[in-house]
Amino acid sequence: MTELRFPASGYRLRNADENDGPFIMECMRENLLLSVPENEAKHSELWMNDILSITAIAMQGELMRSEMYILTAGDHVNGMIKDAGILWMGRSRDQFTCEDTGYLLGVFVKEELRGKGIGRALMECAEEWCLKNGLLSMTLNVGSPNADAKKIYDHLGFAERSTVMKKRLSFRE
């Protein structure tokens, strides 16, 4: 695992382990619901379990040589800590240039901790992960309904490069 230092006091970034599965799935579920249009989120029972199953397989690290971290908050000396978020990084190939790139597979901050710069600090850690792994670029996807995340990514220097479009099809008689 790549050693990362979280830049804000009172927080630590640690390697995820097998005991973190329920928290990670909770974070990924909420992230997914924030990233799809409302009409899809309303019917998430139709697809959520499939996505979370794929996520569980991917978390084993083989896919994209990924590494998962848990952000904890609180008094780390006296053991009064709680899970605050996740950072999940992997390697990929740029779809246009085929260059190796860091890939942000997941980033999440618990709702009560948002708006305090924690997401931005996690993104600094993501950049650190890329550089420590010899990767000179980072790629991410963000759902079009997730305006808050898009605003942060824009502010951090990410630029839209392509657009994924979807159309629901129906069978014609």
C-alpha positions in Angstrom: 0.0 0.0 0.0 1.1 3.5 -0.8 1.7 5.5 2.4 -0.4 8.7 2.4 -0.5 11.5 5.0 -3.8 13.4 5.5 -3.0 17.1 5.7 -5.7 18.2 8.2 -5.2 17.7 12.0 -7.6 15.4 13.8 -7.9 13.0 10.9 -5.9 10.0 9.7 -6.0 8.0 6.5 -5.4 4.3 7.0 -5.4 1.3 4.8 -8.9 -0.3 4.6 -9.2 -3.9 5.8 -11.8 -6.7 5.7 -13.7 -5.1 8.7 -14.4 -2.0 6.7 -16.7 -3.6 4.2 -20.0 -2.4 5.6 -18.8 1.2 5.9 -17.3 1.2 2.4 -20.5 -0.2 0.9 -22.6 2.5 2.8 -20.3 5.2 1.3 -20.4 3.7 -2.2 -24.2 3.4 -2.1 -24.6 7.0 -1.1 -22.1 8.1 -3.8 -24.0 6.2 -6.4 -27.3 7.8 -5.4 -25.8 11.2 -5.7 -24.4 10.4 -9.1 -27.4 9.3 -11.0 -30.5 11.2 -12.2 -33.4 11.3 -9.7 -35.5 8.9 -11.8 -32.8 6.3 -11.7 -32.1 6.8 -8.0 -35.8 6.1 -7.3 -35.4 2.7 -8.8 -32.0 1.9 -7.3 -33.3 -1.4 -5.9 -33.2 -2.7 -9.5 -29.4 -2.1 -10.0 -27.7 -1.2 -6.7 -26.9 -4.7 -5.5 -25.3 -5.6 -8.8 -23.0 -2.5 -8.7 -22.1 -3.1 -5.0 -21.2 -6.7 -5.9 -18.9 -5.5 -8.6 -17.5 -3.0 -6.2 -16.8 -5.7 -3.6 -14.8 -7.7 -6.2 -12.9 -4.6 -7.4 -12.0 -3.8 -3.8 -9.9 -6.9 -3.6 -7.3 -4.9 -5.4 -6.6 -7.0 -8.5 -8.7 -4.8 -10.8 -6.8 -1.6 -11.7 -4.2 -2.4 -8.9 -6.4 -0.4 -6.6 -5.8 0.7 -3.0 -8.6 1.7 -0.6 -8.2 4.0 2.4 -10.5 4.9 5.3 -10.5 8.4 6.7 -11.0 8.5 10.4 -11.7 11.4 12.7 -11.4 12.0 16.4 -8.9 11.4 19.2 -6.6 8.8 17.7 -4.5 8.7 21.0 -7.4 7.7 23.2 -9.2 5.6 20.7 -12.3 7.8 20.3 -12.4 7.7 16.5 -15.1 7.3 13.9 -15.1 6.6 10.2 -15.3 9.9 8.2 -14.8 8.9 4.6 -13.0 6.9 2.0 -10.5 7.3 -0.8 -10.2 4.6 -3.4 -7.4 4.9 -6.0 -6.4 2.7 -9.0 -4.4 2.7 -12.2 -5.9 2.9 -15.6 -5.0 3.7 -19.2 -6.2 7.0 -20.7 -8.9 6.1 -23.3 -7.5 8.5 -25.8 -3.7 8.5 -25.4 -3.2 5.1 -23.6 -1.0 6.8 -21.1 -0.9 5.3 -17.6 -3.1 7.4 -15.3 -4.3 7.4 -11.8 -8.0 6.7 -11.5 -10.2 8.0 -8.7 -12.5 5.0 -8.2 -14.2 6.5 -5.2 -14.0 9.4 -2.8 -16.6 10.1 -0.1 -17.0 12.3 3.0 -19.8 11.7 5.5 -22.5 14.3 5.2 -22.0 16.0 8.6 -18.3 16.6 7.7 -18.9 18.2 4.3 -18.0 21.8 3.6 -14.9 21.8 5.8 -12.3 21.1 3.2 -12.0 17.4 3.9 -13.0 16.4 0.3 -10.4 18.8 -1.0 -7.8 17.3 1.3 -8.7 13.8 0.2 -8.1 14.9 -3.4 -4.7 16.2 -2.4 -4.0 12.7 -1.1 -5.3 11.2 -4.4 -2.7 13.4 -6.3 0.0 12.3 -3.8 -1.0 8.6 -4.5 -0.6 9.2 -8.2 2.8 10.8 -8.0 4.1 8.2 -5.6 3.0 5.6 -8.1 4.7 7.3 -11.0 1.5 8.5 -12.6 1.5 12.1 -14.0 -2.2 12.5 -14.5 -5.4 11.6 -12.7 -8.8 10.7 -14.2 -12.2 10.5 -12.6 -15.9 10.2 -13.5 -18.6 12.3 -11.9 -22.3 11.9 -12.4 -23.9 14.9 -14.0 -26.4 15.4 -11.1 -23.5 15.7 -8.6 -23.0 19.5 -8.9 -21.1 19.8 -5.6 -18.5 17.3 -6.6 -18.2 18.8 -10.1 -17.6 22.3 -8.5 -14.8 20.9 -6.3 -13.2 19.1 -9.3 -13.4 22.2 -11.5 -11.7 24.2 -8.7 -9.0 21.7 -8.3 -8.1 21.9 -12.0 -9.9 19.0 -13.5 -11.4 19.7 -17.0 -14.2 17.9 -18.7 -12.8 15.8 -21.5 -15.6 13.6 -22.8 -19.3 13.1 -22.1 -21.0 9.8 -21.5 -24.6 9.9 -22.9 -27.3 7.4 -22.3 -30.7 6.7 -23.8 -33.3 4.3 -22.5 -34.6 2.0 -25.3 -37.8 0.2 -25.6 -38.8 -2.6 -27.9 -40.9 -1.7 -30.9 -43.6 -4.0 -32.2 
